[in-house]
Amino acid sequence: MSDLVDIVIPASAQAAAEALGLKVSRSVTSGVRIRQIPREDAEIALECLRDWGFAARILETAAEGESASDRDLKPAA
């Protein structure tokens, strides 16, 4: 199975991402993302979006059974 990742983009980049043929997901809690695409495709899309002046980053997807919010939490000291 290929390595699947999400791309986090600003809302203003939605039209540009859709022009690349990517399916964009919008959520109040998680923001604007392109979900579950192969890493190679994500890296190409990321470069295209950056060339067009949009800040974007790759977010590793959660392991099975782990939610995205659990992944971002760190234990208290």
C-alpha positions as CSV (number, residue, x, y, z in Angstrom):
1,M,0.0,0.0,0.0
2,S,1.3,3.5,-0.8
3,D,2.1,6.1,1.8
4,L,-1.1,8.3,2.0
5,V,-0.9,11.8,3.3
6,D,-3.1,14.9,3.7
7,I,-2.2,18.4,2.4
8,V,-3.2,21.4,4.5
9,I,-3.9,24.5,2.5
10,P,-5.4,28.0,3.1
11,A,-9.0,28.5,2.1
12,S,-7.8,30.9,-0.6
13,A,-6.0,28.0,-2.3
14,Q,-9.1,25.8,-2.8
15,A,-9.7,26.9,-6.3
16,A,-6.1,26.3,-7.3
17,A,-6.1,22.9,-5.8
18,E,-9.3,22.0,-7.6
19,A,-7.8,23.3,-10.8
20,L,-5.1,20.6,-10.3
21,G,-7.8,18.0,-10.1
22,L,-7.6,17.5,-6.4
23,K,-10.7,16.9,-4.2
24,V,-10.7,19.5,-1.4
25,S,-12.3,18.9,2.0
26,R,-13.4,21.9,4.1
27,S,-14.2,21.6,7.8
28,V,-14.6,24.2,10.6
29,T,-12.4,22.1,12.9
30,S,-9.7,20.9,10.6
31,G,-9.6,23.6,8.0
32,V,-9.1,23.1,4.3
33,R,-7.4,19.8,3.3
34,I,-6.7,17.5,0.5
35,R,-7.1,14.1,2.1
36,Q,-5.6,10.6,1.6
37,I,-3.5,11.1,-1.5
38,P,-0.2,9.3,-2.4
39,R,2.9,11.0,-1.1
40,E,4.4,11.4,-4.6
41,D,1.2,13.2,-5.9
42,A,1.1,15.3,-2.7
43,E,4.7,16.5,-3.2
44,I,3.9,17.5,-6.8
45,A,0.7,19.3,-5.8
46,L,2.6,21.1,-3.0
47,E,5.2,22.4,-5.4
48,C,2.5,23.6,-7.8
49,L,0.6,25.4,-5.0
50,R,3.8,27.0,-3.7
51,D,4.7,28.2,-7.2
52,W,1.3,29.9,-7.4
53,G,2.1,31.6,-4.1
54,F,0.1,29.5,-1.6
55,A,1.5,28.2,1.6
56,A,0.8,24.5,1.9
57,R,2.2,21.6,3.9
58,I,2.0,17.8,4.0
59,L,0.4,16.3,7.1
60,E,1.0,12.6,7.8
61,T,-2.2,10.7,8.1
62,A,-3.2,9.1,11.3
63,A,-2.5,5.4,11.9
64,E,-5.5,3.2,11.9
65,G,-7.5,3.7,15.1
66,E,-5.8,7.0,15.9
67,S,-7.6,10.2,15.2
68,A,-5.9,13.3,13.8
69,S,-6.5,15.2,17.1
70,D,-4.8,12.4,19.1
71,R,-1.8,12.6,16.9
72,D,-1.4,16.4,17.5
73,L,-1.7,16.1,21.3
74,K,1.4,15.9,23.4
75,P,1.4,14.5,27.0
76,A,1.5,17.1,29.8
77,A,4.9,17.5,31.6
